[in-house]
């Protein structure tokens, strides 16, 4: 499967002129793939459980010290 075969979903919060500043996600079998729209050839693969844990950590502020 190539990147062109994947149905990418952009966040509803994505905005801007060319739309090149957003994260896109897709589900493939039991995996979740993510990419940055301005670098579509670089794809990160994870699973639903790990992505959920990461998002909960972000919402809880666990990574605030990194920004």
MMTF fields as JSON, N, C-alpha, C and O atoms, coordinates in Angstrom:
{
  "mmtfVersion": "1.0.0",
  "mmtfProducer": "UNKNOWN",
  "numBonds": 267,
  "numAtoms": 268,
  "numGroups": 67,
  "numChains": 1,
  "numModels": 1,
  "chainsPerModel": [1],
  "groupsPerChain": [67],
  "chainIdList": ["A"],
  "bondAtomList": [4, 2, 8, 6, 12, 10, 16, 14, 20, 18, 24, 22, 28, 26, 32, 30, 36, 34, 40, 38, 44, 42, 48, 46, 52, 50, 56, 54, 60, 58, 64, 62, 68, 66, 72, 70, 76, 74, 80, 78, 84, 82, 88, 86, 92, 90, 96, 94, 100, 98, 104, 102, 108, 106, 112, 110, 116, 114, 120, 118, 124, 122, 128, 126, 132, 130, 136, 134, 140, 138, 144, 142, 148, 146, 152, 150, 156, 154, 160, 158, 164, 162, 168, 166, 172, 170, 176, 174, 180, 178, 184, 182, 188, 186, 192, 190, 196, 194, 200, 198, 204, 202, 208, 206, 212, 210, 216, 214, 220, 218, 224, 222, 228, 226, 232, 230, 236, 234, 240, 238, 244, 242, 248, 246, 252, 250, 256, 254, 260, 258, 264, 262],
  "bondOrderList": [1, 1, 1, 1, 1, 1, 1, 1, 1, 1, 1, 1, 1, 1, 1, 1, 1, 1, 1, 1, 1, 1, 1, 1, 1, 1, 1, 1, 1, 1, 1, 1, 1, 1, 1, 1, 1, 1, 1, 1, 1, 1, 1, 1, 1, 1, 1, 1, 1, 1, 1, 1, 1, 1, 1, 1, 1, 1, 1, 1, 1, 1, 1, 1, 1, 1],
  "groupList": [{"groupName": "UNK", "atomNameList": ["N", "CA", "C", "O"], "elementList": ["N", "C", "C", "O"], "formalChargeList": [0, 0, 0, 0], "bondAtomList": [1, 0, 2, 1, 3, 2], "bondOrderList": [1, 1, 2], "singleLetterCode": "X", "chemCompType": "L-PEPTIDE LINKING"}],
  "groupTypeList": [0, 0, 0, 0, 0, 0, 0, 0, 0, 0, 0, 0, 0, 0, 0, 0, 0, 0, 0, 0, 0, 0, 0, 0, 0, 0, 0, 0, 0, 0, 0, 0, 0, 0, 0, 0, 0, 0, 0, 0, 0, 0, 0, 0, 0, 0, 0, 0, 0, 0, 0, 0, 0, 0, 0, 0, 0, 0, 0, 0, 0, 0, 0, 0, 0, 0, 0],
  "groupIdList": [1, 2, 3, 4, 5, 6, 7, 8, 9, 10, 11, 12, 13, 14, 15, 16, 17, 18, 19, 20, 21, 22, 23, 24, 25, 26, 27, 28, 29, 30, 31, 32, 33, 34, 35, 36, 37, 38, 39, 40, 41, 42, 43, 44, 45, 46, 47, 48, 49, 50, 51, 52, 53, 54, 55, 56, 57, 58, 59, 60, 61, 62, 63, 64, 65, 66, 67],
  "secStructList": [7, 7, 4, 4, 4, 1, 7, 7, 3, 3, 7, 6, 6, 7, 7, 1, 1, 1, 1, 7, 1, 7, 3, 3, 3, 3, 3, 3, 6, 6, 3, 3, 3, 3, 3, 3, 6, 6, 3, 3, 3, 3, 3, 3, 3, 3, 3, 2, 2, 2, 2, 2, 2, 2, 2, 2, 2, 2, 2, 6, 6, 6, 6, 4, 4, 4, 7],
  "xCoordList": [0.855, 0.0, 0.888, 1.844, 0.587, 1.353, 0.579, -0.604, 1.266, 0.613, -0.59, -1.532, -0.572, -1.692, -2.911, -4.023, -2.719, -3.825, -4.531, -5.613, -3.923, -4.435, -5.42, -5.179, -6.529, -7.51, -7.11, -7.462, -6.379, -5.896, -7.016, -7.843, -7.03, -8.013, -7.275, -6.373, -7.659, -7.071, -7.937, -9.147, -7.318, -8.038, -8.966, -8.651, -10.091, -11.012, -10.424, -10.932, -9.365, -8.702, -7.662, -7.099, -7.401, -6.408, -6.893, -8.054, -5.981, -6.324, -5.065, -3.987, -5.194, -4.04, -4.171, -5.036, -3.313, -3.366, -3.297, -4.251, -2.167, -2.004, -2.354, -2.26, -2.751, -3.101, -1.904, -2.073, -0.704, 0.502, 0.988, 2.127, 0.183, 0.606, -0.338, -0.875, -0.539, -1.455, -0.969, -0.173, -1.471, -1.217, -2.381, -3.541, -2.064, -3.081, -2.974, -1.878, -4.12, -4.165, -4.957, -5.803, -4.663, -5.431, -5.349, -4.38, -6.362, -6.373, -6.079, -6.705, -5.113, -4.772, -4.717, -3.828, -5.667, -5.784, -5.847, -6.728, -4.931, -4.933, -4.026, -3.81, -3.497, -2.547, -3.14, -4.117, -2.524, -2.814, -1.542, -0.457, -1.667, -0.516, -0.731, -1.85, 0.346, 0.311, 1.375, 2.423, 1.095, 2.087, 1.821, 0.711, 2.85, 2.714, 2.44, 3.139, 1.452, 1.059, 2.141, 2.135, 3.081, 4.159, 5.331, 6.293, 5.251, 6.262, 5.542, 5.725, 4.735, 3.843, 4.53, 3.886, 5.81, 6.505, 6.987, 7.293, 7.056, 7.458, 6.208, 5.367, 6.091, 4.894, 5.296, 6.241, 4.584, 4.792, 3.647, 2.485, 3.982, 2.97, 2.898, 3.923, 1.682, 1.459, 0.164, -0.388, -0.308, -1.601, -2.558, -2.153, -3.801, -4.829, -4.555, -4.748, -4.112, -3.863, -2.747, -2.891, -1.651, -0.523, -0.879, -0.498, -1.603, -2.011, -2.943, -2.811, -3.869, -4.785, -4.018, -4.292, -3.061, -2.258, -1.475, -1.376, -0.918, -0.179, -1.087, -0.736, -2.248, -3.174, -3.665, -3.803, -3.926, -4.32, -3.198, -3.451, -1.953, -0.805, -0.668, -0.367, -0.886, -0.841, -1.902, -1.621, -3.125, -4.226, -3.974, -4.419, -3.26, -2.976, -1.764, -1.441, -1.092, 0.044, 1.354, 2.312, 1.437, 2.647, 3.845, 4.989, 3.597, 4.675, 4.88, 5.622, 4.24, 4.318, 5.758, 6.107, 6.575, 7.955, 8.795, 9.902, 8.288, 9.028, 8.818, 9.56, 7.812, 7.546, 7.745, 7.568],
  "yCoordList": [-1.188, 0.0, 1.233, 1.31, 2.177, 3.415, 4.536, 4.395, 5.65, 6.806, 7.285, 7.829, 7.09, 7.557, 6.651, 7.062, 5.415, 4.488, 4.684, 4.141, 5.452, 5.632, 6.785, 7.832, 6.602, 7.688, 8.485, 8.123, 9.564, 10.404, 11.311, 11.782, 11.544, 12.436, 13.572, 13.342, 14.805, 15.984, 16.432, 16.208, 17.052, 17.613, 18.724, 19.458, 18.846, 19.945, 21.284, 22.338, 21.254, 22.476, 22.961, 24.042, 22.166, 22.552, 23.788, 23.886, 24.719, 25.926, 26.482, 25.902, 27.574, 28.205, 28.17, 27.489, 28.9, 29.045, 27.748, 27.377, 27.048, 25.853, 24.572, 23.484, 24.678, 23.489, 22.615, 21.452, 23.147, 22.368, 22.306, 21.904, 22.682, 22.688, 21.856, 22.336, 20.623, 19.794, 18.345, 17.893, 17.662, 16.234, 15.502, 15.875, 14.468, 13.641, 12.235, 11.75, 11.589, 10.236, 9.326, 9.774, 8.03, 7.03, 5.721, 5.467, 4.905, 3.572, 2.551, 2.549, 1.682, 0.59, -0.683, -0.859, -1.555, -2.791, -2.415, -1.654, -2.932, -2.643, -1.477, -1.208, -0.79, 0.289, 1.654, 1.775, 2.669, 4.062, 4.627, 4.455, 5.299, 5.953, 7.453, 7.941, 8.172, 9.626, 10.209, 9.604, 11.386, 12.108, 13.602, 14.029, 14.372, 15.823, 16.171, 15.686, 16.988, 17.241, 17.932, 17.834, 18.637, 19.271, 18.313, 18.678, 17.082, 16.047, 14.702, 13.811, 14.546, 13.393, 12.052, 11.014, 12.036, 10.76, 10.147, 8.956, 10.948, 10.439, 10.037, 10.878, 8.756, 8.211, 7.496, 6.707, 7.772, 7.123, 6.147, 6.478, 4.943, 3.918, 3.6, 3.456, 3.494, 3.126, 2.31, 1.945, 2.033, 1.354, 2.237, 3.241, 1.857, 2.684, 2.886, 3.983, 1.842, 1.925, 2.929, 3.766, 2.843, 3.759, 5.193, 6.13, 5.368, 6.723, 7.323, 8.498, 6.541, 7.025, 7.434, 8.485, 6.611, 6.935, 8.225, 9.052, 8.397, 9.622, 10.845, 11.857, 10.757, 11.898, 12.25, 13.429, 11.25, 11.525, 12.223, 13.117, 11.817, 12.481, 13.921, 14.794, 14.179, 15.556, 16.393, 17.496, 15.874, 16.62, 16.864, 17.873, 15.944, 16.087, 16.977, 17.244, 17.436, 18.328, 17.622, 18.271, 16.315, 15.573, 15.985, 15.717, 16.619, 16.981, 18.493, 18.963, 19.239, 20.705, 21.215, 22.266, 20.487, 20.929, 20.856, 21.394, 20.207, 20.08, 21.251, 21.407, 22.077, 23.203, 24.526, 25.587],
  "zCoordList": [0.0, 0.0, 0.0, 0.772, -0.84, -0.91, -0.226, 0.083, 0.003, 0.633, -0.158, 0.417, -1.468, -2.28, -2.138, -2.468, -1.647, -1.442, -0.095, 0.129, 0.786, 2.148, 2.194, 1.593, 2.903, 3.109, 4.344, 5.467, 4.133, 5.225, 5.72, 4.939, 7.014, 7.632, 8.309, 9.114, 7.983, 8.607, 9.771, 9.785, 10.72, 11.857, 11.399, 10.462, 12.049, 11.747, 12.195, 11.812, 12.996, 13.449, 12.449, 12.617, 11.4, 10.394, 9.655, 9.258, 9.485, 8.747, 8.133, 8.271, 7.473, 6.85, 5.343, 4.792, 4.697, 3.252, 2.48, 1.796, 2.583, 1.772, 2.52, 1.951, 3.768, 4.55, 4.872, 5.237, 4.747, 4.955, 6.382, 6.62, 7.323, 8.723, 9.566, 10.564, 9.171, 9.942, 9.995, 9.172, 10.973, 11.126, 10.48, 10.659, 9.736, 9.108, 9.68, 9.963, 9.848, 10.398, 9.482, 8.708, 9.586, 8.856, 9.625, 10.34, 9.474, 10.081, 8.994, 7.934, 9.279, 8.365, 9.197, 10.03, 8.962, 9.751, 11.231, 11.629, 12.052, 13.491, 13.857, 15.038, 12.864, 13.104, 12.781, 12.042, 13.353, 13.04, 12.434, 12.99, 11.3, 10.681, 10.738, 10.579, 10.966, 11.082, 10.173, 9.952, 9.654, 8.879, 9.006, 9.322, 8.755, 8.7, 7.244, 6.354, 6.99, 5.612, 4.792, 3.565, 5.45, 4.681, 4.424, 3.747, 4.967, 4.713, 4.56, 5.389, 3.521, 3.405, 3.21, 3.367, 2.876, 2.686, 3.997, 4.047, 5.058, 6.371, 7.138, 7.456, 7.43, 8.077, 9.365, 9.375, 10.437, 11.726, 11.943, 11.71, 12.391, 12.632, 14.119, 14.785, 14.628, 16.025, 16.075, 15.037, 17.279, 17.39, 18.186, 18.773, 18.198, 18.845, 20.336, 20.86, 21.012, 22.452, 22.761, 23.653, 22.031, 22.268, 21.891, 22.592, 20.796, 20.401, 21.449, 21.791, 21.953, 22.991, 24.246, 24.826, 24.665, 25.848, 25.632, 26.538, 24.437, 24.133, 24.181, 24.788, 23.546, 23.525, 24.925, 25.254, 25.742, 27.129, 27.881, 28.688, 27.62, 28.242, 27.804, 28.618, 26.525, 26.009, 26.694, 27.163, 26.755, 27.383, 28.865, 29.412, 29.521, 30.943, 31.215, 32.373, 30.156, 30.336, 30.611, 31.031, 30.391, 30.691, 29.83, 30.198, 28.713, 27.808, 27.709, 26.846, 28.569, 28.508, 28.67, 28.133, 29.395, 29.617, 28.333, 28.293, 27.298, 26.044, 25.1, 24.13, 25.375, 24.468, 25.186, 24.587]
}
